[in-house]
Amino acid sequence: MTDSHIKLVQVRSAIGRPGDQTATLRGLGLDKIGRESRVKDTPANRGMIKKIAHLVRVVEG
């Protein structure tokens, strides 16, 4: 069984966003526009991505 991952790229700034959204970005390993991060594909991470979907882009592959 292989571990699947999701690759994320931050496309919008966290400035002016609620603190919980900023914390979610940092929890996913993102902090600046253009930064990329790979996270495991788990239900918890999917929920975090859904919460900040307007700030990140999911890159397939």
Backbone atoms as SQL, in Angstrom:
CREATE TABLE atoms (id INTEGER PRIMARY KEY, chain TEXT, resi INTEGER, resn TEXT, atom TEXT, x REAL, y REAL, z REAL);
INSERT INTO atoms VALUES
  (1, 'A', 1, 'MET', 'N', 0.846, -1.179, 0.000),
  (2, 'A', 1, 'MET', 'CA', 0.000, 0.000, 0.000),
  (3, 'A', 1, 'MET', 'C', 0.888, 1.238, 0.000),
  (4, 'A', 2, 'THR', 'N', 0.639, 2.138, -0.916),
  (5, 'A', 2, 'THR', 'CA', 1.443, 3.351, -1.003),
  (6, 'A', 2, 'THR', 'C', 0.773, 4.487, -0.256),
  (7, 'A', 3, 'ASP', 'N', 1.593, 5.357, 0.282),
  (8, 'A', 3, 'ASP', 'CA', 1.066, 6.543, 0.948),
  (9, 'A', 3, 'ASP', 'C', 0.812, 7.608, -0.101),
  (10, 'A', 4, 'SER', 'N', -0.432, 8.032, -0.220),
  (11, 'A', 4, 'SER', 'CA', -0.736, 9.078, -1.187),
  (12, 'A', 4, 'SER', 'C', -0.576, 10.441, -0.519),
  (13, 'A', 5, 'HIS', 'N', -0.157, 11.396, -1.315),
  (14, 'A', 5, 'HIS', 'CA', 0.073, 12.751, -0.839),
  (15, 'A', 5, 'HIS', 'C', -0.683, 13.736, -1.708),
  (16, 'A', 6, 'ILE', 'N', -0.890, 14.924, -1.161),
  (17, 'A', 6, 'ILE', 'CA', -1.510, 16.022, -1.881),
  (18, 'A', 6, 'ILE', 'C', -0.490, 17.153, -1.926),
  (19, 'A', 7, 'LYS', 'N', -0.296, 17.721, -3.101),
  (20, 'A', 7, 'LYS', 'CA', 0.621, 18.849, -3.243),
  (21, 'A', 7, 'LYS', 'C', -0.204, 20.127, -3.283),
  (22, 'A', 8, 'LEU', 'N', 0.160, 21.086, -2.432),
  (23, 'A', 8, 'LEU', 'CA', -0.545, 22.357, -2.318),
  (24, 'A', 8, 'LEU', 'C', 0.373, 23.510, -2.678),
  (25, 'A', 9, 'VAL', 'N', -0.208, 24.554, -3.268),
  (26, 'A', 9, 'VAL', 'CA', 0.507, 25.794, -3.549),
  (27, 'A', 9, 'VAL', 'C', -0.347, 26.933, -3.013),
  (28, 'A', 10, 'GLN', 'N', 0.252, 27.808, -2.216),
  (29, 'A', 10, 'GLN', 'CA', -0.482, 28.957, -1.700),
  (30, 'A', 10, 'GLN', 'C', -0.566, 30.017, -2.788),
  (31, 'A', 11, 'VAL', 'N', -1.790, 30.461, -3.102),
  (32, 'A', 11, 'VAL', 'CA', -1.989, 31.428, -4.185),
  (33, 'A', 11, 'VAL', 'C', -2.530, 32.765, -3.701),
  (34, 'A', 12, 'ARG', 'N', -2.986, 32.841, -2.449),
  (35, 'A', 12, 'ARG', 'CA', -3.495, 34.100, -1.898),
  (36, 'A', 12, 'ARG', 'C', -2.892, 34.315, -0.518),
  (37, 'A', 13, 'SER', 'N', -2.835, 35.567, -0.110),
  (38, 'A', 13, 'SER', 'CA', -2.238, 35.937, 1.160),
  (39, 'A', 13, 'SER', 'C', -3.188, 35.671, 2.321),
  (40, 'A', 14, 'ALA', 'N', -2.606, 35.475, 3.490),
  (41, 'A', 14, 'ALA', 'CA', -3.385, 35.286, 4.707),
  (42, 'A', 14, 'ALA', 'C', -3.620, 36.603, 5.444),
  (43, 'A', 15, 'ILE', 'N', -3.126, 37.699, 4.899),
  (44, 'A', 15, 'ILE', 'CA', -3.300, 39.002, 5.545),
  (45, 'A', 15, 'ILE', 'C', -4.785, 39.356, 5.548),
  (46, 'A', 16, 'GLY', 'N', -5.286, 39.743, 6.697),
  (47, 'A', 16, 'GLY', 'CA', -6.679, 40.131, 6.836),
  (48, 'A', 16, 'GLY', 'C', -7.635, 38.962, 7.020),
  (49, 'A', 17, 'ARG', 'N', -7.116, 37.753, 7.057),
  (50, 'A', 17, 'ARG', 'CA', -7.950, 36.567, 7.258),
  (51, 'A', 17, 'ARG', 'C', -8.070, 36.282, 8.749),
  (52, 'A', 18, 'PRO', 'N', -9.114, 35.571, 9.141),
  (53, 'A', 18, 'PRO', 'CA', -9.235, 35.188, 10.548),
  (54, 'A', 18, 'PRO', 'C', -8.043, 34.341, 11.000),
  (55, 'A', 19, 'GLY', 'N', -7.756, 34.402, 12.279),
  (56, 'A', 19, 'GLY', 'CA', -6.606, 33.695, 12.829),
  (57, 'A', 19, 'GLY', 'C', -6.638, 32.196, 12.620),
  (58, 'A', 20, 'ASP', 'N', -7.843, 31.610, 12.614),
  (59, 'A', 20, 'ASP', 'CA', -7.914, 30.165, 12.422),
  (60, 'A', 20, 'ASP', 'C', -7.500, 29.766, 11.006),
  (61, 'A', 21, 'GLN', 'N', -7.745, 30.624, 10.015),
  (62, 'A', 21, 'GLN', 'CA', -7.320, 30.316, 8.654),
  (63, 'A', 21, 'GLN', 'C', -5.804, 30.434, 8.518),
  (64, 'A', 22, 'THR', 'N', -5.222, 31.419, 9.170),
  (65, 'A', 22, 'THR', 'CA', -3.771, 31.576, 9.164),
  (66, 'A', 22, 'THR', 'C', -3.119, 30.365, 9.835),
  (67, 'A', 23, 'ALA', 'N', -3.691, 29.930, 10.942),
  (68, 'A', 23, 'ALA', 'CA', -3.160, 28.765, 11.650),
  (69, 'A', 23, 'ALA', 'C', -3.290, 27.500, 10.807),
  (70, 'A', 24, 'THR', 'N', -4.373, 27.392, 10.058),
  (71, 'A', 24, 'THR', 'CA', -4.566, 26.231, 9.185),
  (72, 'A', 24, 'THR', 'C', -3.515, 26.211, 8.086),
  (73, 'A', 25, 'LEU', 'N', -3.223, 27.376, 7.503),
  (74, 'A', 25, 'LEU', 'CA', -2.164, 27.459, 6.486),
  (75, 'A', 25, 'LEU', 'C', -0.837, 26.985, 7.066),
  (76, 'A', 26, 'ARG', 'N', -0.508, 27.471, 8.233),
  (77, 'A', 26, 'ARG', 'CA', 0.759, 27.079, 8.857),
  (78, 'A', 26, 'ARG', 'C', 0.770, 25.597, 9.201),
  (79, 'A', 27, 'GLY', 'N', -0.375, 25.064, 9.602),
  (80, 'A', 27, 'GLY', 'CA', -0.471, 23.641, 9.896),
  (81, 'A', 27, 'GLY', 'C', -0.230, 22.769, 8.679),
  (82, 'A', 28, 'LEU', 'N', -0.527, 23.311, 7.511),
  (83, 'A', 28, 'LEU', 'CA', -0.283, 22.587, 6.257),
  (84, 'A', 28, 'LEU', 'C', 1.098, 22.895, 5.682),
  (85, 'A', 29, 'GLY', 'N', 1.883, 23.696, 6.382),
  (86, 'A', 29, 'GLY', 'CA', 3.248, 23.978, 5.955),
  (87, 'A', 29, 'GLY', 'C', 3.378, 25.121, 4.973),
  (88, 'A', 30, 'LEU', 'N', 2.398, 26.017, 4.946),
  (89, 'A', 30, 'LEU', 'CA', 2.430, 27.150, 4.024),
  (90, 'A', 30, 'LEU', 'C', 2.484, 28.452, 4.814),
  (91, 'A', 31, 'ASP', 'N', 3.197, 29.451, 4.267),
  (92, 'A', 31, 'ASP', 'CA', 3.259, 30.732, 4.962),
  (93, 'A', 31, 'ASP', 'C', 3.395, 31.924, 4.030),
  (94, 'A', 32, 'LYS', 'N', 3.762, 31.706, 2.765),
  (95, 'A', 32, 'LYS', 'CA', 3.914, 32.805, 1.813),
  (96, 'A', 32, 'LYS', 'C', 3.345, 32.392, 0.464),
  (97, 'A', 33, 'ILE', 'N', 2.927, 33.374, -0.315),
  (98, 'A', 33, 'ILE', 'CA', 2.399, 33.097, -1.645),
  (99, 'A', 33, 'ILE', 'C', 3.485, 32.430, -2.493),
  (100, 'A', 34, 'GLY', 'N', 3.098, 31.383, -3.201),
  (101, 'A', 34, 'GLY', 'CA', 4.031, 30.668, -4.068),
  (102, 'A', 34, 'GLY', 'C', 4.708, 29.486, -3.412),
  (103, 'A', 35, 'ARG', 'N', 4.587, 29.366, -2.106),
  (104, 'A', 35, 'ARG', 'CA', 5.197, 28.230, -1.421),
  (105, 'A', 35, 'ARG', 'C', 4.421, 26.959, -1.714),
  (106, 'A', 36, 'GLU', 'N', 5.141, 25.840, -1.766),
  (107, 'A', 36, 'GLU', 'CA', 4.527, 24.544, -2.023),
  (108, 'A', 36, 'GLU', 'C', 4.703, 23.650, -0.809),
  (109, 'A', 37, 'SER', 'N', 3.774, 22.728, -0.652),
  (110, 'A', 37, 'SER', 'CA', 3.816, 21.800, 0.460),
  (111, 'A', 37, 'SER', 'C', 3.191, 20.487, 0.030),
  (112, 'A', 38, 'ARG', 'N', 3.708, 19.380, 0.554),
  (113, 'A', 38, 'ARG', 'CA', 3.111, 18.068, 0.331),
  (114, 'A', 38, 'ARG', 'C', 2.628, 17.542, 1.665),
  (115, 'A', 39, 'VAL', 'N', 1.374, 17.130, 1.708),
  (116, 'A', 39, 'VAL', 'CA', 0.795, 16.583, 2.929),
  (117, 'A', 39, 'VAL', 'C', 0.167, 15.239, 2.605),
  (118, 'A', 40, 'LYS', 'N', 0.056, 14.390, 3.620),
  (119, 'A', 40, 'LYS', 'CA', -0.596, 13.100, 3.428),
  (120, 'A', 40, 'LYS', 'C', -2.076, 13.301, 3.141),
  (121, 'A', 41, 'ASP', 'N', -2.616, 12.412, 2.350),
  (122, 'A', 41, 'ASP', 'CA', -4.029, 12.464, 1.982),
  (123, 'A', 41, 'ASP', 'C', -4.843, 11.769, 3.072),
  (124, 'A', 42, 'THR', 'N', -5.204, 12.534, 4.103),
  (125, 'A', 42, 'THR', 'CA', -6.010, 12.010, 5.205),
  (126, 'A', 42, 'THR', 'C', -7.284, 12.839, 5.317),
  (127, 'A', 43, 'PRO', 'N', -8.313, 12.311, 5.963),
  (128, 'A', 43, 'PRO', 'CA', -9.536, 13.095, 6.146),
  (129, 'A', 43, 'PRO', 'C', -9.289, 14.407, 6.897),
  (130, 'A', 44, 'ALA', 'N', -8.386, 14.398, 7.862),
  (131, 'A', 44, 'ALA', 'CA', -8.084, 15.616, 8.620),
  (132, 'A', 44, 'ALA', 'C', -7.473, 16.683, 7.710),
  (133, 'A', 45, 'ASN', 'N', -6.515, 16.286, 6.886),
  (134, 'A', 45, 'ASN', 'CA', -5.890, 17.249, 5.968),
  (135, 'A', 45, 'ASN', 'C', -6.865, 17.708, 4.906),
  (136, 'A', 46, 'ARG', 'N', -7.745, 16.824, 4.444),
  (137, 'A', 46, 'ARG', 'CA', -8.758, 17.232, 3.462),
  (138, 'A', 46, 'ARG', 'C', -9.676, 18.302, 4.058),
  (139, 'A', 47, 'GLY', 'N', -10.036, 18.155, 5.334),
  (140, 'A', 47, 'GLY', 'CA', -10.866, 19.152, 5.997),
  (141, 'A', 47, 'GLY', 'C', -10.160, 20.483, 6.121),
  (142, 'A', 48, 'MET', 'N', -8.859, 20.441, 6.419),
  (143, 'A', 48, 'MET', 'CA', -8.082, 21.676, 6.515),
  (144, 'A', 48, 'MET', 'C', -8.010, 22.370, 5.153),
  (145, 'A', 49, 'ILE', 'N', -7.823, 21.589, 4.096),
  (146, 'A', 49, 'ILE', 'CA', -7.752, 22.156, 2.750),
  (147, 'A', 49, 'ILE', 'C', -9.091, 22.775, 2.370),
  (148, 'A', 50, 'LYS', 'N', -10.179, 22.118, 2.735),
  (149, 'A', 50, 'LYS', 'CA', -11.511, 22.654, 2.419),
  (150, 'A', 50, 'LYS', 'C', -11.737, 23.996, 3.109),
  (151, 'A', 51, 'LYS', 'N', -11.200, 24.136, 4.322),
  (152, 'A', 51, 'LYS', 'CA', -11.379, 25.365, 5.090),
  (153, 'A', 51, 'LYS', 'C', -10.680, 26.563, 4.444),
  (154, 'A', 52, 'ILE', 'N', -9.563, 26.309, 3.755),
  (155, 'A', 52, 'ILE', 'CA', -8.793, 27.398, 3.157),
  (156, 'A', 52, 'ILE', 'C', -8.684, 27.233, 1.637),
  (157, 'A', 53, 'ALA', 'N', -9.689, 26.629, 1.037),
  (158, 'A', 53, 'ALA', 'CA', -9.664, 26.344, -0.407),
  (159, 'A', 53, 'ALA', 'C', -9.508, 27.613, -1.239),
  (160, 'A', 54, 'HIS', 'N', -9.957, 28.741, -0.714),
  (161, 'A', 54, 'HIS', 'CA', -9.856, 30.009, -1.445),
  (162, 'A', 54, 'HIS', 'C', -8.443, 30.600, -1.396),
  (163, 'A', 55, 'LEU', 'N', -7.549, 30.007, -0.611),
  (164, 'A', 55, 'LEU', 'CA', -6.187, 30.513, -0.471),
  (165, 'A', 55, 'LEU', 'C', -5.142, 29.610, -1.121),
  (166, 'A', 56, 'VAL', 'N', -5.512, 28.383, -1.440),
  (167, 'A', 56, 'VAL', 'CA', -4.547, 27.420, -1.973),
  (168, 'A', 56, 'VAL', 'C', -5.044, 26.806, -3.272),
  (169, 'A', 57, 'ARG', 'N', -4.106, 26.208, -4.001),
  (170, 'A', 57, 'ARG', 'CA', -4.438, 25.448, -5.195),
  (171, 'A', 57, 'ARG', 'C', -3.874, 24.037, -4.990),
  (172, 'A', 58, 'VAL', 'N', -4.682, 23.037, -5.291),
  (173, 'A', 58, 'VAL', 'CA', -4.248, 21.650, -5.204),
  (174, 'A', 58, 'VAL', 'C', -3.659, 21.261, -6.547),
  (175, 'A', 59, 'VAL', 'N', -2.421, 20.776, -6.514),
  (176, 'A', 59, 'VAL', 'CA', -1.726, 20.373, -7.730),
  (177, 'A', 59, 'VAL', 'C', -1.741, 18.852, -7.795),
  (178, 'A', 60, 'GLU', 'N', -2.238, 18.308, -8.867),
  (179, 'A', 60, 'GLU', 'CA', -2.293, 16.860, -9.023),
  (180, 'A', 60, 'GLU', 'C', -0.916, 16.312, -9.359),
  (181, 'A', 61, 'GLY', 'N', -0.685, 15.076, -8.928),
  (182, 'A', 61, 'GLY', 'CA', 0.568, 14.403, -9.292),
  (183, 'A', 61, 'GLY', 'C', 1.647, 14.565, -8.351);
